[in-house]
Amino acid sequence: SNAQGQVTATLTSTAAVKNVQVSAKAAANPSWVKADSPVSFEELSDSYQITRVTVDVDQDKKRYNNG
């Protein structure tokens, strides 16, 4: 928390969801406090592209491609 007692939380989601009610509590205040408004997570893209992959060499020094 900052000097004013405000706490920042970062929320992430792996799926698009709407109107989720977020609540939090701190050790100093055992009561749950609801966020001012519901939050939503939107899917930003329906397709993904891998542009670079790094493969480490394993212990027997063989390299593997596609599994």
Residue frames as qw, qx, qy, qz and C-alpha x, y, z in Angstrom:
[[0.000, 0.888, 0.461, 0.000, 0.00, 0.00, 0.00],
 [0.369, 0.531, -0.043, 0.762, 1.05, 3.60, -0.46],
 [0.148, 0.046, -0.466, 0.871, 1.19, 6.43, 2.10],
 [0.479, -0.119, -0.023, -0.869, -2.57, 7.03, 1.66],
 [0.531, -0.042, 0.768, -0.356, -3.35, 3.38, 2.42],
 [0.752, 0.457, -0.086, -0.466, -4.29, 2.59, -1.19],
 [0.591, -0.219, 0.754, 0.183, -3.48, -0.83, -2.59],
 [0.521, 0.512, -0.402, -0.552, -2.99, -1.68, -6.26],
 [0.699, -0.037, 0.713, -0.026, -3.82, -5.15, -7.55],
 [0.268, 0.407, -0.624, -0.611, -3.11, -6.51, -11.01],
 [0.745, 0.178, 0.554, -0.326, -5.73, -8.83, -12.45],
 [0.192, 0.370, -0.728, -0.544, -5.25, -11.09, -15.45],
 [0.787, 0.178, 0.446, -0.387, -7.46, -13.61, -17.20],
 [0.242, -0.193, 0.833, 0.459, -6.92, -16.32, -19.78],
 [0.134, 0.492, 0.818, 0.265, -10.52, -16.02, -20.98],
 [0.128, -0.319, -0.158, -0.926, -12.87, -13.22, -21.93],
 [0.253, -0.520, -0.779, 0.242, -15.30, -12.57, -19.06],
 [0.056, -0.548, -0.168, -0.818, -17.65, -9.70, -18.29],
 [0.476, -0.625, -0.006, -0.619, -18.86, -7.94, -15.14],
 [0.722, -0.122, -0.599, 0.325, -16.74, -9.75, -12.57],
 [0.412, -0.869, 0.009, -0.273, -17.13, -8.39, -9.04],
 [0.616, 0.308, -0.503, 0.522, -13.69, -7.98, -7.47],
 [0.575, -0.796, -0.014, -0.189, -13.17, -7.90, -3.71],
 [0.600, 0.370, -0.508, 0.495, -9.99, -7.70, -1.65],
 [0.602, -0.793, -0.052, -0.083, -8.84, -7.55, 1.92],
 [0.362, 0.643, -0.528, 0.420, -5.55, -6.78, 3.63],
 [0.585, -0.124, -0.699, 0.392, -3.96, -8.25, 6.73],
 [0.079, 0.005, -0.392, 0.917, -4.57, -4.98, 8.61],
 [0.531, 0.103, 0.121, -0.832, -8.28, -4.97, 7.67],
 [0.261, 0.002, 0.965, 0.025, -9.96, -8.40, 7.74],
 [0.515, 0.564, 0.461, -0.453, -13.15, -7.13, 6.06],
 [0.491, 0.274, 0.624, 0.543, -13.63, -7.71, 2.34],
 [0.142, 0.642, 0.047, -0.752, -13.96, -4.49, 0.31],
 [0.646, 0.523, 0.534, 0.155, -15.66, -4.56, -3.10],
 [0.336, 0.004, 0.335, 0.880, -14.24, -2.66, -6.05],
 [0.232, 0.368, 0.136, -0.890, -16.16, 0.44, -7.13],
 [0.716, 0.402, -0.101, -0.562, -17.42, -1.30, -10.26],
 [0.923, 0.045, 0.378, 0.055, -17.26, -4.73, -11.94],
 [0.076, -0.626, 0.597, 0.497, -14.34, -5.49, -14.25],
 [0.882, 0.408, 0.169, -0.165, -14.31, -7.19, -17.64],
 [0.399, -0.435, 0.658, 0.468, -11.60, -8.95, -19.61],
 [0.698, 0.615, 0.019, -0.367, -11.85, -8.77, -23.38],
 [0.816, 0.033, 0.428, 0.388, -10.16, -11.04, -25.87],
 [0.008, -0.762, 0.230, 0.606, -7.77, -8.81, -27.79],
 [0.319, 0.467, -0.666, -0.486, -7.15, -11.18, -30.66],
 [0.910, 0.030, 0.258, -0.324, -8.67, -14.37, -31.95],
 [0.912, 0.330, -0.113, 0.217, -5.43, -15.49, -33.58],
 [0.460, -0.799, 0.332, 0.198, -1.82, -15.59, -32.45],
 [0.770, 0.571, -0.234, 0.164, 1.47, -15.86, -34.27],
 [0.741, -0.546, 0.178, 0.348, 4.74, -17.09, -32.82],
 [0.440, 0.880, -0.177, 0.029, 7.54, -15.02, -34.29],
 [0.298, 0.621, -0.672, 0.272, 10.53, -16.42, -32.43],
 [0.916, -0.378, -0.049, -0.125, 11.30, -19.53, -30.41],
 [0.090, 0.687, -0.693, 0.201, 14.48, -20.29, -28.47],
 [0.963, -0.143, -0.203, -0.102, 15.30, -23.95, -27.85],
 [0.305, -0.744, 0.584, -0.106, 17.92, -24.86, -25.27],
 [0.594, 0.318, -0.739, -0.028, 20.25, -27.82, -25.77],
 [0.840, -0.481, -0.020, -0.250, 19.48, -30.61, -23.30],
 [0.569, -0.665, 0.482, 0.046, 22.05, -32.51, -21.24],
 [0.788, -0.008, 0.539, 0.298, 22.99, -35.05, -23.94],
 [0.114, -0.502, 0.352, 0.782, 23.59, -32.17, -26.40],
 [0.229, 0.344, 0.802, 0.431, 20.92, -33.28, -28.90],
 [0.232, 0.170, 0.014, -0.958, 18.59, -30.74, -30.43],
 [0.263, 0.411, 0.870, -0.073, 14.90, -31.42, -30.90],
 [0.179, 0.074, -0.300, -0.934, 12.64, -29.95, -33.56],
 [0.631, -0.135, -0.296, -0.705, 8.84, -30.13, -33.28],
 [0.835, -0.348, 0.207, -0.373, 8.89, -32.48, -30.31]]
